[in-house]
Amino acid sequence: CDHSKEEETISVFDSIKEKDNRLDILVNHCFPTGLLYYGQLGCPFWEWPPDTFSRMSSSGLNVHYVASTLAGRMMVDRGEGGLIVSTTDLSDEQVNEMRSKGAASDGGDNPDFYREAGLAANMVKAALDRMTRVMAMDLRSHKVVVVGLQPGNIMTSHAEMFKRKMDSGIWEPEDHRFIEFMRPLFKVMKLADIESPGKGVVALATDKDAMKFSGKLLDNESLATHYKFHINYL
C-alpha cells in the first residue's frame, strides 16, 4: 500500500472491514523520511523546494487523518473501545539532553535540533500532536484511547545503513549532508531496537485504565518505567 495515495489507504480499511469487521488498534507511523535524508537538511525553509510541505503532509499527515477517521468509525460502530497511537517527535526533554551532550551537527553550543529537520517537518509533527488531542476529546465517550508516542531513538534499517556508511567512511555524495547531521548524534544517542515502541503499544492496549493517558504525548522510556517492560538498547 502506498500511503501517499489516499485511495490505497481507504482500500486497506475496506479490506479489514470486509474480512474482520473490527479493528482494535491503529498505529499511525508514516513519514516520508527520504525527504529529510536527501533534502536540504539544516537549511532555512526558503532553501527547501516550495512543495516540501505538500509532499510531507501527504504521507506524513493526511494519511494519518484518513486512517484515524476510518479506524475511528469502526471502533465507534463496534462499541468496545480501541486504541489509536500516532508516533510523534522527540520530547523537549530528550532534545535538551542531546544538546547538553553536544549533539549538534554544526558543533555550536546551542544547537536547535528541530530547525535542522526543516520547517515543513516541524509543521507536520505539530499538526499530528494537535490531531491526537482533538481526536481524544471526540472519542473519549466511546472508550477509544488516543495517544501520541515518542518512541525515542530507534535503530531503524535506515539508521543502521547510515551508521554503517559513516563507520566505513564510504558513502554516496547525496548521503553527505545527512551523515554529517547524524554523526554527532550517534556519539551520544542511546539507540533502541525496533521492537521497543511495540512494547509500549501492547502495554497500553492491555491496560484497562489506559484512558487516563488519552490525549497525552507519551515517551516510551516513561511507559517502560510505568509498565515495567524492558527496552533493549543496542
N, C-alpha and C positions, 0 to 999 in steps of 0.2 A: 504494500500500500504506500503510495506517495502522498504523505500527509500535507504537502503543499497544494494538493488538488482536493478541493472540498468534496467533490462528488465521490472520490475514492474513500474518504473517511466516512461519509454517510453510508456507503455501500458496506463497509465493515460492520457498522452498527445494525444495519438491516439484516445482515447475515446472523449476527448474535441474537437478535430478536426472533428471527425465524427458527433458529436452531435450538436456543435455550430459553428464550423469552424471559431472561433475567440477567442482571448484571449487579454484582455485589461491590466490586472495587474498580475504580478508574484511576490510573496514574498518568498524568499529563507530563510527558518528558521529551517533547520535541523541541529542538532548537537548531537552526542552521549554522552550526559551529564552523563550517567551512568558510563562511563569510568572514569569520574572525581570523582563522588560520592564515588565509591568503588575502585578507583585506588590508586596510590602512591602519593596522593596529597601532595605537599610541598617537595617532594623528588627530588634529582637531576636526570637528564634524564637517567643516566645509571642504575638506580634502577627500572625504568619502564620496562615492557615487550618489547622486540625488535619489536613486531608487533603493538605497540600502535599507531604509526603514520599511518600505513596502515589501521587500524580499524577506526581511527578518520577521516581520509581523505575520506574513502569510503562513509560514510553517513554524513560527515560534509563539504565536499569539492567537491568530484566527482559528487555527486547528484546535486549540485548547477550548476556545469558546464553543465551537461546533461539537466537539466530543463531550464536553461537560453538559451542553444542552440536551444532547441525545441520551447520555447516560442518566442525567437527572430525571428525564421523563420516565425512563424505565424504572428507576428506583422509586419514584413517587407513585407510579401506577401499581407497582408491586406492594408497596406499603410496609416493607420490612426494613427500611433504613438502607444504609450503604456508606461507602467511603470514597471521597474524591480527593486525590492528592496531586498537587502541582509542584514539581521541583522548582525551587527558586534559587536565588543567588546567595553568595556568602553573606553572613551577617556582618554588621558593622564591627562587632567584637572580633570576628575571625579576621577581617581585613586589618583592623588595628593591630592585632597580634602579629600579622605578617609584616606590617610596617615597622613594628618595634624591632623585628629581627633583620631589617634591611632588605626586605624583598621588594626591591624597586628596579624595574628594567632600566631606568635612567640613572640609577645609583644615587638619586637625590635623598635628602634627609626627610622629606615629607612627601612621599610618592602618593599619587591618587590612583589607587588600583582600579576604581570604577571608570575613570576617564580613559584609561588605556583601552578598554573594550569598545569605546565609542559611544556616542550619544544614542544611536538607534538601539543598540543592545540594552542600554540602561532604560530607555523608554519602554521596551518590550517587557523587561523584568518588572518594572514598576507597575505596569498595567496588569500583569499576572497577579501580583500581590494584592492589588485593589480588587481584582476579579474574585480572588479567594475570599476576601472579607464579605463582599456583597452576596456571593453565592451561599456562604454560610448563613447569612441572615435569611435568605429566601428558603433554604432547605432545613433549617433547624426544626421547624414544627413537623417535618416529615422524617425526622430521626436520621437524616443523612449528614454525616460529619464531613466537613470540608477544611482542609489544611494546606498550608504551603510547607514544603520540606526542603531545608537546606542540607543537602547530602554531605557537604564537606568536600574535601579534595579527594577525588577518586582516580585510581589508576585505570582509566578507560583505555581502550585499544589505541585511540589516537594519542593519549598522553604517553603510553608505553612506546609507541612508534617514535614520537618526537624525542623522548628521553634517550632512546637507542641511537638515534641520529646524533643527538647532542654529545653523547658519550663517545661515539666513534669519530666525531669531528668531520663527518661526511654528510652533506645534505644538498638538496637542490636549491638553486638561488631563490626560488619563491618561498622556501621554508625559512629563510634567514630572519625575517622580522619576528615571526612567532617564536622561533628558538631563542632569540635574544630576549624576548619578553619573558619566556618561561625559565631561562637559565637561573636567575636569582631565586625564583620561586621554588624550583626543585631543590635548592640548597637548604631551605628552611621548612618546606611543607611536609606534613605527615600525610602520606597517600594511603587511602584505604582500598581494599579490594572492592570489586564491582557488586558483590553480594550485600555489602553493609547497608546501603539505603533500603534494600528489600526487607531487611530485618526490622527496620523501623516501621515500614508499611504493615508488615504482618503483626507487629505488636499493637499498632493502632486498630487494625481490623479485628483483632481478637479481644480488645478491651471493651467491655460493656459500658464503661464510663468515659469513653473517648470523646463524648460530646463536650466535655469541659475544655477540650483543645480546639474545638471548631472555630474557624475564623482566624486562627493564630498562625504565625510563621514559626515553625519549629526547626531546631537544628538536630541532626541525627546523633551527635555526641550526647546531647542532653537527654534524648529519648533512650539512648543506651544506658545512661545512668538511671533513669526513671524505671525502665522496664527490665534492667539488668541483663541485657544481651551484650555479646562481645563483638567489638569492631576489630577486624583483622587489619592491622597496618603493615604495609609491605616495606 
